[in-house]
């Protein structure tokens, strides 16, 4: 029984890691606490559902459409909200309030257009595979395969491509990037598009399995934020390490107690790291000025 819950935790942690990477792309580079990310996450799930269930397109086409549309919407949020505020020297708190506003607008539009009830892709029971004593559903297998392909691919791009090196430069020193002839504003648009793609991918993988309603985005955002903090803010690897840690921890909590305690234990873990190791698992301790 323990191995079953550990496997469930690894799968859940992989999905959290994908979502956390999308949030980390914005948080680490643009220094924005991107609460609108939760709205983009929900929006992507509904686009995926609409394409697959209402228009009856193959699910891979529906998910591809959701990824593309959510990427574009993420760019629009940057172009229409964040960039103008950044140009006018708005404070980080003001930008965060604006992000909350974007999130609220998106959620209300989703509820207005699609309703508040839970949407599911299919009422059919998932095909189940057996690996010794572990039961693996078809949805879990797809989630695990896609996540384990996506995450390493991201780090290959990050570490060995020109785009990835620019992302690191934008994170470390935007002014030096500008002095070397690159446009940080244009690069931010590309980063926002990539972040939207990660939001849509994680949303699609999760919603295909358990369905969605307009309010599933905020718990995912909170898990992503906790993953980044306990892993080590500023490092993209931290999002993966933190996401897997949260997924396994939540699965063990369900095994020992109840699913009702998942969020509480997650935030106990967050408080522990904030007090005992604020730099996170792999973060570097900051020197006092």
Secondary structure per residue as TSV (DSSP state, phi and psi in degrees):
chain	resnum	aa	ss	phi	psi
A	1	X	-	360.0	-39.0
A	2	X	H	-60.5	-42.8
A	3	X	H	-63.4	-34.4
A	4	X	H	-63.1	-45.4
A	5	X	H	-69.1	-35.7
A	6	X	H	-64.1	-41.7
A	7	X	H	-63.2	-45.1
A	8	X	H	-58.0	-39.0
A	9	X	H	-67.4	-37.8
A	10	X	H	-64.7	-43.1
A	11	X	H	-63.7	-46.8
A	12	X	H	-62.8	-39.5
A	13	X	H	-64.7	-34.4
A	14	X	H	-65.8	-39.7
A	15	X	H	-67.7	-41.9
A	16	X	H	-61.0	-39.2
A	17	X	H	-62.7	-42.4
A	18	X	H	-62.2	-45.7
A	19	X	H	-62.9	-41.2
A	20	X	H	-66.5	-34.4
A	21	X	H	-62.7	-40.5
A	22	X	H	-62.6	-41.3
A	23	X	H	-69.3	-40.3
A	24	X	H	-63.7	-32.7
A	25	X	H	-57.4	-39.9
A	26	X	H	-81.2	-44.7
A	27	X	H	-64.8	-39.7
A	28	X	H	-78.9	-26.3
A	29	X	H	-102.7	-51.7
A	30	X	T	-88.7	-9.3
A	31	X	-	59.7	37.7
A	32	X	-	-112.7	130.7
A	33	X	-	-81.5	92.1
A	34	X	-	-83.2	72.5
A	35	X	T	-65.5	-28.7
A	36	X	H	-59.3	-17.6
A	37	X	H	-55.5	-36.6
A	38	X	H	-63.8	-37.7
A	39	X	H	-68.1	-40.1
A	40	X	H	-62.7	-38.8
A	41	X	H	-58.6	-47.2
A	42	X	H	-68.0	-43.4
A	43	X	H	-56.6	-43.3
A	44	X	H	-61.6	-41.4
A	45	X	H	-61.7	-40.1
A	46	X	H	-73.2	-35.8
A	47	X	H	-62.0	-45.0
A	48	X	H	-58.3	-48.3
A	49	X	H	-62.8	-44.0
A	50	X	I	-63.3	-44.1
A	51	X	I	-65.8	-39.3
A	52	X	I	-83.2	-38.0
A	53	X	I	-97.8	-45.8
A	54	X	I	-77.8	-50.0
A	55	X	S	-85.4	-9.7
A	56	X	-	58.6	35.5
A	57	X	-	-82.5	156.4
A	58	X	-	-55.3	144.7
A	59	X	H	-62.9	-31.8
A	60	X	H	-66.8	-31.9
A	61	X	H	-71.9	-42.5
A	62	X	H	-59.7	-43.0
A	63	X	H	-68.2	-39.7
A	64	X	H	-62.0	-41.3
A	65	X	H	-64.2	-41.7
A	66	X	H	-62.8	-40.9
A	67	X	H	-63.0	-45.4
A	68	X	H	-67.0	-47.1
A	69	X	H	-65.9	-40.6
A	70	X	H	-68.4	-36.3
A	71	X	H	-60.5	-43.4
A	72	X	H	-65.5	-43.1
A	73	X	H	-62.9	-37.7
A	74	X	H	-62.0	-41.0
A	75	X	H	-63.4	-39.3
A	76	X	H	-64.6	-37.9
A	77	X	H	-60.3	-44.0
A	78	X	I	-64.9	-46.3
A	79	X	I	-69.8	-39.0
A	80	X	I	-95.2	-20.6
A	81	X	I	-119.3	-61.3
A	82	X	I	-71.0	-46.8
A	83	X	H	-61.4	-47.8
A	84	X	H	-59.2	-38.9
A	85	X	H	-68.6	-38.2
A	86	X	H	-65.9	-40.0
A	87	X	H	-65.5	-30.5
A	88	X	T	-89.6	10.7
A	89	X	T	63.2	35.5
A	90	X	-	-65.7	150.8
A	91	X	-	-74.2	162.4
A	92	X	H	-61.2	-36.4
A	93	X	H	-64.6	-40.5
A	94	X	H	-64.3	-41.6
A	95	X	H	-65.1	-37.9
A	96	X	H	-65.5	-39.7
A	97	X	H	-63.2	-40.9
A	98	X	H	-62.3	-38.2
A	99	X	H	-64.1	-39.4
A	100	X	H	-61.5	-39.7
A	101	X	H	-62.5	-43.2
A	102	X	H	-62.5	-43.7
A	103	X	H	-58.2	-46.7
A	104	X	H	-62.8	-42.7
A	105	X	H	-62.4	-46.3
A	106	X	H	-61.0	-45.9
A	107	X	H	-64.4	-41.0
A	108	X	H	-68.2	-36.4
A	109	X	H	-66.8	-39.5
A	110	X	H	-62.8	-46.6
A	111	X	H	-63.9	-36.2
A	112	X	H	-67.7	-40.9
A	113	X	H	-82.3	-43.7
A	114	X	H	-106.8	-9.5
A	115	X	-	89.0	172.2
A	116	X	S	-95.2	-10.6
A	117	X	S	-74.4	158.2
A	118	X	-	-70.0	134.8
A	119	X	B	-106.4	139.9
A	120	X	-	-127.9	154.2
A	121	X	S	-80.4	-36.2
A	122	X	-	-160.3	143.4
A	123	X	-	-86.6	-4.4
A	124	X	S	-69.0	149.0
A	125	X	-	-76.2	136.0
A	126	X	-	-62.2	141.0
A	127	X	-	-64.1	141.0
A	128	X	E	-119.0	136.1
A	129	X	E	-112.8	152.7
A	130	X	E	-113.9	130.4
A	131	X	E	-127.1	92.4
A	132	X	T	57.6	-117.0
A	133	X	T	-94.3	3.1
A	134	X	E	-96.9	129.7
A	135	X	E	-96.6	127.7
A	136	X	E	-120.8	117.4
A	137	X	E	-78.3	160.1
A	138	X	H	-60.1	-39.7
A	139	X	H	-62.5	-42.3
A	140	X	H	-64.5	-39.4
A	141	X	H	-63.1	-42.9
A	142	X	H	-64.5	-44.4
A	143	X	H	-58.6	-46.6
A	144	X	H	-66.5	-43.1
A	145	X	H	-63.8	-48.3
A	146	X	H	-64.1	-44.5
A	147	X	H	-65.0	-41.4
A	148	X	H	-74.7	-14.7
A	149	X	H	-87.8	-39.8
A	150	X	H	-70.0	-45.7
A	151	X	H	-64.2	-50.6
A	152	X	H	-61.7	-36.6
A	153	X	H	-61.3	-40.5
A	154	X	H	-59.5	-43.7
A	155	X	H	-74.0	-27.8
A	156	X	H	-64.0	-46.5
A	157	X	H	-63.5	-42.9
A	158	X	H	-62.4	-39.9
A	159	X	H	-94.7	-20.2
A	160	X	H	-127.9	5.1
A	161	X	S	-116.4	160.0
A	162	X	H	-62.3	-38.9
A	163	X	H	-62.1	-44.5
A	164	X	H	-63.8	-40.3
A	165	X	H	-65.2	-34.8
A	166	X	H	-67.9	-37.2
A	167	X	H	-61.2	-44.0
A	168	X	H	-63.2	-39.7
A	169	X	H	-65.9	-39.5
A	170	X	H	-63.7	-36.0
A	171	X	H	-68.8	-42.2
A	172	X	H	-85.2	-42.2
A	173	X	-	-159.9	86.3
A	174	X	H	-60.6	-33.9
A	175	X	H	-67.6	-40.3
A	176	X	H	-65.8	-35.9
A	177	X	H	-61.3	-42.0
A	178	X	H	-66.2	-40.2
A	179	X	H	-65.1	-23.7
A	180	X	T	-89.3	11.8
A	181	X	T	93.0	7.3
A	182	X	-	-100.5	154.9
A	183	X	-	-101.5	104.9
A	184	X	H	-60.4	-32.5
A	185	X	H	-63.6	-44.8
A	186	X	H	-66.8	-38.5
A	187	X	H	-65.2	-36.8
A	188	X	H	-60.9	-36.4
A	189	X	H	-61.7	-42.5
A	190	X	H	-64.3	-39.1
A	191	X	H	-66.0	-41.1
A	192	X	H	-64.6	-38.1
A	193	X	H	-63.3	-44.4
A	194	X	H	-63.2	-41.0
A	195	X	H	-61.0	-42.3
A	196	X	H	-62.3	-36.1
A	197	X	H	-63.2	-42.6
A	198	X	H	-65.5	-40.5
A	199	X	H	-59.5	-45.5
A	200	X	H	-67.4	-39.9
A	201	X	H	-65.3	-48.3
A	202	X	H	-64.8	-39.2
A	203	X	H	-64.6	-44.3
A	204	X	H	-63.4	-42.6
A	205	X	H	-64.3	-40.8
A	206	X	H	-74.1	-45.3
A	207	X	H	-68.7	-31.8
A	208	X	H	-61.6	-27.9
A	209	X	H	-89.0	-49.2
A	210	X	H	-115.2	0.6
A	211	X	-	80.3	-172.8
A	212	X	B	-159.2	160.2
A	213	X	-	-137.6	174.1
A	214	X	T	-64.5	-7.3
A	215	X	T	-114.7	16.0
A	216	X	S	-81.8	-11.7
A	217	X	H	-71.7	-39.3
A	218	X	H	-65.8	-43.5
A	219	X	H	-59.5	-36.5
A	220	X	H	-65.9	-43.3
A	221	X	H	-59.7	-44.0
A	222	X	H	-63.0	-41.6
A	223	X	H	-61.7	-40.5
A	224	X	H	-64.0	-43.0
A	225	X	H	-64.1	-45.9
A	226	X	H	-62.3	-40.2
A	227	X	H	-58.9	-43.5
A	228	X	H	-66.7	-41.3
A	229	X	H	-68.8	-46.7
A	230	X	H	-74.6	-25.3
A	231	X	H	-76.4	-40.6
A	232	X	-	133.5	98.7
A	233	X	T	-58.5	140.0
A	234	X	T	101.9	-19.1
A	235	X	-	-112.9	129.6
A	236	X	H	-68.9	-31.6
A	237	X	H	-61.5	-28.0
A	238	X	H	-63.0	-33.7
A	239	X	H	-62.5	-39.0
A	240	X	H	-72.2	-46.9
A	241	X	H	-61.5	-45.0
A	242	X	H	-66.7	-40.3
A	243	X	H	-62.8	-45.2
A	244	X	H	-64.4	-38.9
A	245	X	H	-62.5	-43.6
A	246	X	H	-66.7	-43.5
A	247	X	H	-59.5	-45.5
A	248	X	H	-68.0	-42.3
A	249	X	H	-60.6	-46.0
A	250	X	H	-63.6	-37.7
A	251	X	H	-65.3	-39.7
A	252	X	H	-68.2	-32.9
A	253	X	H	-65.1	-42.5
A	254	X	H	-63.2	-39.6
A	255	X	H	-62.7	-42.3
A	256	X	H	-88.1	-36.0
A	257	X	S	-126.5	-94.5
A	258	X	-	-158.3	156.9
A	259	X	G	-63.7	-21.5
A	260	X	G	-64.8	-19.9
A	261	X	G	-94.1	-0.5
A	262	X	H	-58.9	-52.7
A	263	X	H	-67.1	-37.5
A	264	X	H	-62.5	-45.6
A	265	X	H	-66.4	-36.0
A	266	X	H	-59.7	-42.2
A	267	X	H	-79.9	-23.7
A	268	X	H	-63.0	-42.7
A	269	X	H	-61.5	-41.9
A	270	X	H	-60.7	-47.8
A	271	X	H	-61.8	-37.8
A	272	X	H	-60.2	-45.7
A	273	X	H	-70.5	-37.8
A	274	X	H	-62.1	-33.9
A	275	X	H	-86.9	-46.7
A	276	X	H	-92.6	-33.2
A	277	X	-	-148.9	73.5
A	278	X	T	-62.3	-20.5
A	279	X	T	-79.4	-5.8
A	280	X	-	85.0	-177.4
A	281	X	S	-66.3	-47.1
A	282	X	S	-115.2	7.6
A	283	X	-	-76.4	159.4
A	284	X	-	-96.6	139.3
A	285	X	-	-65.3	131.0
A	286	X	-	-82.1	138.8
A	287	X	-	-83.8	140.2
A	288	X	-	-72.9	142.2
A	289	X	-	-70.4	360.0
